[in-house]
Amino acid sequence: MNILLVSPQYPDSFWSFSHALKFISKKAAVPPLGLITVSAMLPKTWNKKLVDMNVNKLHIKDIEWADYVFISAMYIQKESVDKVLNLCKKHSTKVVAGGPLFTQEYNNYPLISHFILNESEITMPQFLADLENNTLQRVYKTEEFADLNLTPTPDYHLLNRKEYAFMNIQVSRGCPFSCDFCEITSLFGHKVRMKHTSQIINELDTLYNLKWKGSIFIVDDNFIGNKKQIKTDLLPAMKTWMEAHKYPFTFNTQTSINLADDKELMQMMIDAGFNSTFIGIETPAEESLHSCNKKQNENRDLLHSVKTIQSAGLQVSAGFIVGFDSDSETVFQRQIDFIQQSGIVSAMVGLLNAPKNTKLYQQMEEQNRLTVEATGSNTDMSMNFIPKMDAVELVDGYKTIITNIYSAKPYYQRIKQFLYNYNQKQLQPKKLVYSDIRAFVRAIIVIGILNKGRREYWKLFFWTIFNKPHLFTDAMTFAVYGYHFRIVYGLVEKRNSRQYRNSQN
């Protein structure tokens, strides 16, 4: 068998970091972990080729070579998915699909020959057995949750690793919480299922032997969902491995805000090589947290929790949402104030949407408020239901937040706030390499000379040298992120203005 694994292209968004990646000559932030894990489940005798369309072009000769095209995607990749499917149809190549998009919407894709849905550890063996017996079905799905001890080490060797800023691994699936707008529990359940520690160490060994050095993103939706196993088994093993290999990696991940309550856990993460975490803050409005069942964020001083994590030595990036039914016109300024005071530099703000199979989707369906399917994008200013707040007022308020957190002056002020909060604990000094120098020179030229916000850039540049010189690299990295955020927002504004003019014509 010749198998072509295709990861569709992501559109430009705040999450893509595409304009920031150019400074370090990378094409994508992370590789398609799901696809290379699926690849490792296929027979070793099959020929496998990966095309990540965020890194390389998809060529006709690759489609013609393949017996099957395996494709995995999320909602935000829909447009690229359609292009891939049409190409496969044109060249009569069968498509096998899986991943979040198809698990939720497989009925909407008649061009796809077979669906391997839910968790492939269960459904892939069924497909392979039927393929062997010539009894293939169109849809393979399950309501069971997989034993992650059966998950193979991903086929990292298929990647063009030099094109990525991060490698990635998965430790666990599932989340103990149940936020109304989140589809994680419907996809992966409440029980946090973890790989055996030996599997994680083997994956680290694999990446190390492939000569990867640098950042690794642990993609778990909540890395600390099973604190006991993390603290008693995984983190001590990771620390031992990192010490033995002289700290070749740094890790970042996603956690819940209750990380701030466990000083020992934060220190163990830092000792194992973690330097940052993404947290779903959502909103500083207590009434909105209650209404969406975000229990882990309720009844706590969120600002203090963020600063506790930063002071412990972990950078915090975060997600924020506006558009809850309980939101009033004051929520926009409250979001701005919280983000600025927290020093959360990478603050991703989006309008609330209701993904399928969530409590929020069910609620909107019962109230006859659904309009379209969610796009999965945080930059198209769309909602898939009718909000309680006036829609124009809501979008205008959202734009106000983005303008006030990403414009040069408040953005650079927020970097300063972060630098005040942050107590960096570096396990091993980072060696300066040529690519770092090249990126630094590019930043000076593009942001410090050619960009409109150059005055604020230079103010931060010299302030950091004189006040926080050991954090200079972090400050300049965040300056590059800010450049990306402003570019994306500018493009979104132009697109929306063009769409508005077209609608008027």
C-alpha positions in Angstrom: 0.0 0.0 0.0 1.1 3.6 -0.7 -0.4 5.9 1.9 -0.4 9.7 1.5 -1.1 11.5 4.8 -2.3 15.0 4.3 -2.7 17.8 6.8 -4.8 20.6 5.3 -3.7 24.2 5.5 -4.7 26.5 8.4 -5.9 30.0 7.6 -4.0 33.0 8.9 -5.1 33.6 12.5 -3.9 34.7 15.9 -3.1 31.1 16.7 -1.0 30.5 13.5 1.8 32.8 14.5 2.6 32.7 10.8 4.1 36.3 10.7 6.2 35.6 13.8 7.5 32.4 12.4 9.1 34.2 9.4 11.6 35.8 11.8 13.0 32.4 12.7 12.6 30.9 9.2 10.0 28.4 10.2 6.9 27.6 8.2 4.6 26.1 10.9 4.4 26.2 14.7 3.6 22.5 15.3 3.4 19.3 13.2 0.2 17.3 12.7 0.6 14.9 15.7 -2.6 13.1 15.0 -1.6 12.1 11.5 1.9 10.9 12.4 0.4 8.9 15.3 -2.1 7.3 12.9 0.8 6.5 10.5 2.5 4.5 13.3 -0.7 2.4 13.6 -0.4 1.3 9.9 1.5 -1.8 8.8 5.2 -1.3 8.8 5.4 -2.7 5.3 3.3 0.1 3.8 4.9 3.0 2.1 4.0 6.3 3.9 4.5 9.9 2.8 3.4 13.0 4.7 2.3 16.3 3.2 1.7 19.0 5.7 0.2 21.8 3.5 1.3 24.4 6.1 4.9 23.4 5.2 4.8 21.9 1.7 2.6 22.0 -1.4 0.4 19.1 -2.2 1.4 17.9 -5.6 -0.7 15.9 -8.1 2.0 13.3 -8.4 1.7 12.5 -4.7 -2.1 12.0 -5.0 -1.6 9.8 -8.1 1.1 7.8 -6.2 -1.3 7.0 -3.3 -3.6 4.0 -3.0 -5.3 6.0 -0.2 -5.1 9.6 1.0 -5.5 9.8 4.8 -6.7 13.2 6.0 -7.3 14.6 9.4 -8.6 18.1 10.2 -10.2 20.5 12.6 -13.1 23.0 11.8 -10.8 25.8 10.9 -9.2 23.8 8.1 -12.6 23.3 6.3 -11.7 25.4 3.2 -8.4 23.6 2.6 -10.2 20.2 3.2 -12.6 20.9 0.3 -9.7 21.6 -2.0 -7.9 18.4 -1.1 -11.1 16.3 -1.6 -11.8 17.8 -5.0 -8.2 17.0 -6.1 -8.6 13.5 -4.9 -11.9 13.1 -6.7 -10.4 14.5 -9.9 -7.6 11.9 -9.8 -9.8 9.0 -8.6 -7.9 8.5 -5.3 -9.8 7.2 -2.3 -9.9 9.2 0.9 -9.9 8.0 4.5 -10.7 10.7 7.0 -10.6 11.1 10.8 -10.1 13.8 13.4 -12.4 16.3 15.1 -13.9 17.8 12.0 -15.0 14.5 10.5 -16.0 12.9 13.8 -18.5 15.7 14.2 -19.6 16.2 10.6 -18.9 13.0 8.6 -22.4 13.1 7.1 -21.4 16.3 5.3 -18.6 14.7 3.3 -19.9 12.4 0.5 -16.6 12.5 -1.4 -14.8 10.5 1.4 -14.7 6.8 1.0 -14.1 5.8 4.6 -14.2 7.4 8.0 -12.1 6.3 11.0 -13.7 8.3 13.8 -13.3 8.9 17.5 -10.1 7.4 18.8 -8.0 5.5 16.2 -6.6 3.1 18.8 -10.0 1.4 18.6 -11.3 2.2 15.1 -8.1 1.8 13.0 -7.6 -2.0 13.8 -11.2 -2.5 12.7 -10.6 -0.8 9.4 -7.3 -2.7 8.8 -9.0 -6.0 9.5 -11.8 -5.3 7.1 -9.4 -4.1 4.5 -7.5 -7.4 4.8 -10.8 -9.3 4.5 -12.1 -7.1 1.7 -15.2 -6.2 3.8 -14.6 -2.5 4.2 -17.4 -0.3 5.7 -17.8 3.4 5.2 -17.9 4.5 8.8 -15.9 3.2 11.8 -16.8 4.8 15.1 -17.0 3.9 18.7 -18.5 5.3 22.0 -15.6 3.7 23.9 -12.5 5.5 25.1 -9.1 4.1 24.2 -6.4 2.7 26.4 -3.5 5.1 25.8 -1.1 2.3 26.7 -1.9 1.1 23.1 -0.9 4.3 21.5 2.3 3.9 19.4 5.2 6.4 19.3 4.4 8.8 16.4 6.3 8.6 13.2 8.3 11.7 13.8 10.7 10.6 11.1 8.1 11.5 8.4 8.4 15.2 9.4 10.6 17.8 7.8 11.5 18.9 11.4 13.5 21.9 10.5 10.3 23.6 9.2 8.6 23.6 12.7 9.1 25.8 15.7 8.0 23.1 18.1 7.7 19.3 18.2 4.7 17.9 20.1 3.7 15.0 22.2 0.5 13.9 23.9 0.5 12.6 27.5 -3.2 12.3 28.3 -6.8 12.7 26.9 -9.9 13.9 28.7 -10.7 16.6 31.2 -12.1 16.5 34.7 -14.1 19.7 34.1 -17.2 20.3 32.0 -17.4 23.8 30.6 -20.6 24.3 28.6 -18.9 25.7 25.5 -16.1 23.0 25.3 -16.3 19.9 23.3 -13.3 18.1 24.9 -15.4 16.0 27.2 -17.8 14.9 24.4 -14.8 13.8 22.4 -12.5 12.4 25.1 -14.5 12.0 28.3 -14.2 13.3 31.8 -11.8 10.6 33.0 -8.2 11.6 32.4 -6.5 8.7 30.6 -2.7 8.8 30.5 0.0 7.1 28.6 2.5 5.1 30.7 5.5 7.1 31.7 7.8 4.8 29.7 5.9 5.7 26.5 6.6 9.4 27.1 10.3 8.8 27.8 10.4 6.7 24.6 9.0 9.6 22.7 11.6 11.9 24.2 14.3 9.4 23.2 12.9 9.3 19.7 13.0 13.1 19.2 16.4 13.3 20.8 17.8 10.6 18.5 16.3 12.5 15.5 18.6 15.4 16.6 15.7 17.6 17.7 16.6 20.3 20.2 14.4 23.1 21.5 10.7 23.4 22.3 8.2 20.6 22.7 4.5 21.4 23.1 2.6 18.9 25.2 -0.8 19.1 23.6 -3.0 17.8 26.4 -6.1 19.8 27.0 -5.3 19.8 30.7 -1.9 18.5 31.5 -2.6 18.5 35.3 -6.0 16.7 35.0 -4.5 13.7 36.9 -2.3 15.5 39.4 -1.4 12.4 41.3 0.2 10.5 38.4 1.8 13.6 37.1 3.5 14.3 40.4 4.4 10.8 41.6 5.5 9.3 38.3 5.7 11.4 35.1 7.4 14.6 36.2 10.1 12.9 38.3 10.9 10.6 35.3 11.0 13.6 32.9 13.3 15.5 35.3 15.7 12.5 35.5 15.7 12.2 31.7 16.4 15.9 31.2 19.2 15.9 33.6 20.8 12.9 32.0 20.5 14.5 28.5 21.7 17.9 29.6 18.3 19.7 29.1 17.9 19.5 25.3 14.2 20.5 25.4 11.9 23.0 27.0 8.2 22.2 27.4 5.0 24.1 27.3 1.5 22.9 27.7 -2.1 23.7 28.7 -3.4 23.6 32.3 -6.3 24.8 34.3 -6.0 27.8 36.6 -5.9 25.6 39.8 -2.2 25.0 38.9 -1.7 28.2 41.0 -2.8 26.4 44.1 0.0 23.8 44.0 3.4 25.3 44.5 5.0 21.8 44.6 3.5 20.9 41.2 4.7 24.2 39.7 8.2 23.6 40.9 8.2 20.1 39.7 7.1 21.2 36.2 9.9 23.8 36.2 12.5 21.2 37.3 11.4 19.0 34.4 11.9 21.8 31.9 8.5 23.5 31.6 8.6 27.2 31.0 5.0 28.2 30.0 1.4 27.2 30.1 -1.8 28.1 28.3 -4.8 28.6 30.5 -8.5 29.2 29.7 -9.3 32.3 31.7 -12.3 33.1 29.6 -13.6 36.1 31.6 -13.1 38.0 34.8 -16.9 38.3 35.1 -17.9 35.9 37.9 -21.5 35.7 36.7 -20.3 34.6 33.2 -18.0 31.9 34.7 -20.9 30.6 36.7 -23.3 30.6 33.7 -20.9 28.5 31.5 -20.0 26.1 34.3 -16.4 27.1 34.5 -16.2 26.0 38.1 -12.4 25.8 38.3 -12.2 29.5 37.7 -15.0 30.6 40.0 -14.6 32.1 43.5 -10.9 32.9 43.1 -8.8 35.9 42.5 -7.9 35.1 38.9 -5.4 38.0 38.7 -3.6 36.8 41.7 -3.6 33.2 40.4 -2.0 34.3 37.1 0.7 36.3 38.9 1.4 33.3 41.3 2.1 31.1 38.3 4.3 33.8 36.6 6.2 34.4 39.9 6.8 30.6 40.2 8.6 30.7 36.9 6.0 29.8 34.2 4.9 32.2 31.5 1.1 32.3 31.0 -0.7 32.7 27.8 -4.5 32.6 27.9 -7.8 32.4 26.1 -10.6 34.9 26.7 -14.3 35.0 25.5 -17.0 37.6 25.2 -20.6 36.9 24.2 -22.0 35.0 27.2 -25.6 35.7 27.9 -24.8 37.3 31.2 -22.2 39.7 29.7 -23.1 43.3 29.9 -21.6 46.4 28.1 -19.1 46.6 31.0 -17.4 43.3 30.1 -15.2 44.8 27.3 -13.4 47.2 29.6 -13.2 44.6 32.3 -11.5 42.2 29.8 -9.0 44.9 28.8 -8.2 45.8 32.4 -7.7 42.2 33.4 -5.4 41.4 30.4 -3.3 44.5 30.9 -2.9 44.1 34.7 -2.1 40.4 34.4 0.8 40.7 32.0 -0.6 37.9 29.9 1.2 38.9 26.7 -0.4 36.3 24.4 -4.0 37.0 25.2 -6.3 35.2 22.7 -9.7 36.8 22.7 -12.6 35.3 20.8 -16.4 35.6 20.4 -18.3 32.8 22.0 -19.3 29.9 19.7 -21.2 26.7 20.4 -19.5 23.6 18.9 -21.5 20.6 18.2 -22.1 18.1 21.0 -21.6 20.7 23.8 -24.0 21.7 26.4 -24.0 25.2 25.0 -25.0 23.9 21.5 -27.8 21.9 23.0 -29.0 25.0 24.9 -28.9 27.2 21.8 -30.7 24.5 19.8 -33.5 24.2 22.4 -33.9 28.0 22.4 -33.9 28.1 18.6 -30.9 30.4 18.5 -28.5 28.5 16.3 -27.7 30.1 13.0 -24.7 28.5 11.2 -22.0 26.0 12.1 -19.0 27.3 14.1 -16.0 28.0 12.0 -13.4 27.2 14.6 -11.6 30.5 13.9 -10.8 33.2 16.4 -10.3 35.9 13.7 -13.5 35.9 11.6 -15.6 37.7 14.2 -18.4 35.2 13.7 -20.8 33.5 16.1 -23.0 30.5 15.3 -26.0 31.6 17.5 -28.0 34.7 18.2 -26.4 36.5 21.3 -28.4 38.1 24.0 -26.5 41.3 23.6 -27.1 43.3 20.4 -24.8 41.7 17.8 -23.4 45.0 16.5 -22.6 46.2 20.0 -21.0 42.9 20.8 -18.7 42.9 17.7 -17.8 46.5 18.2 -16.9 45.8 21.9 -14.8 42.8 20.7 -13.0 45.1 18.3 -12.4 47.5 21.1 -10.7 44.8 23.2 -8.5 43.7 20.3 -7.5 47.3 19.5 -6.7 48.1 23.2 -4.6 45.0 23.8 -2.7 44.7 20.5 -2.0 48.3 19.6 1.7 49.0 20.1 1.6 51.2 23.3 -0.7 49.0 25.5 0.9 45.8 24.1 4.4 46.9 25.0 3.2 48.1 28.4 1.8 44.6 29.0 5.2 43.1 28.2 6.7 45.3 30.9 4.0 44.1 33.3 4.9 40.5 32.5 8.6 41.2 33.0 7.7 42.6 36.5 5.7 39.6 37.4 7.9 36.9 35.9 10.5 35.1 38.0 12.5 33.1 35.4 14.1 29.9 36.6 16.3 28.8 33.8 17.8 25.3 34.2 20.5 25.8 31.7 21.6 29.0 29.9 20.4 28.9 26.2 23.3 28.9 23.8 23.2 31.7 21.2 23.1 30.3 17.7 23.3 31.9 14.2 19.5 31.6 13.7 18.9 33.6 16.9 21.2 36.4 15.7 19.5 36.4 12.3 16.0 36.6 13.9 17.2 39.4 16.1 18.5 41.4 13.2 15.3 40.9 11.2 13.3 42.1 14.2 15.3 45.3 14.5 14.8 46.0 10.8 11.1 45.0 10.5 9.8 46.1 13.9 12.4 48.7 15.0 12.8 50.5 11.7 10.0 49.8 9.2 7.0 49.3 11.6 4.7 52.1 12.8 5.1 51.0 16.4 8.9 51.3 16.3 9.0 54.0 19.0 7.4 51.8 21.6 9.6 48.9 20.4 12.8 50.9 21.2 11.4 52.1 24.5 10.9 48.5 25.5 14.3 47.5 24.0 16.3 49.9 26.2 14.0 49.6 29.3 14.6 45.9 29.3 18.4 46.2 28.9 18.6 48.5 31.9 15.9 46.9 34.1 15.5 43.3 33.2 18.5 42.3 31.1 18.2 38.6 31.9 14.7 38.7 30.3 15.8 40.5 27.1 15.3 37.5 24.9 11.7 37.0 26.2 10.9 40.7 25.7 12.1 40.7 22.1 10.3 37.4 21.4 7.0 39.0 22.6 7.7 42.0 20.5 7.7 39.7 17.5 4.4 38.1 18.7 2.9 41.5 18.9 3.9 42.2 15.3 2.1 39.1 14.2 -1.1 39.9 16.2 -1.3 43.4 14.7 -0.7 42.1 11.1 -3.5 39.5 11.5 -5.9 42.0 13.0 -5.2 44.4 10.2 -5.9 41.8 7.6 -9.1 40.8 9.4 -10.3 44.4 9.4 -9.6 44.8 5.7 -11.4 41.6 4.9 -14.5 42.6 7.0 -14.5 46.1 5.4 -14.4 44.5 1.9 -17.2 42.1 2.8 -19.3 45.0 4.1 -18.8 47.0 0.9 -19.7 44.0 -1.2 -22.9 43.4 0.8 -23.9 47.0 0.3 -23.4 46.7 -3.4 
